[in-house]
Amino acid sequence: MSPEARIAEVHVADVANARDLLRRAIETAGEQWIPANAIADALILELIDFGSKGAPAERVSAYLRGVAMLFDRSAARLDAN
């Protein structure tokens, strides 16, 4: 296996693990009756804080634009159904 393939494999596993941790945190917040919009706002603020640590502002902006684009695509799919 090439180093690039191994890195990609590890990244996929890391993303799955991070998603599981975040999913459980979101479920815990919901169980405490925290509204979904407050959870979403908190996630966005955390993404901004996390992304700005050591990353150039342009990179953080590009990343957040990408996140917004994914939200738009998801909304369009839901509207189509």
Order of alpha helices (4+ residues) and beta strands (2+ residues): alpha-alpha-alpha
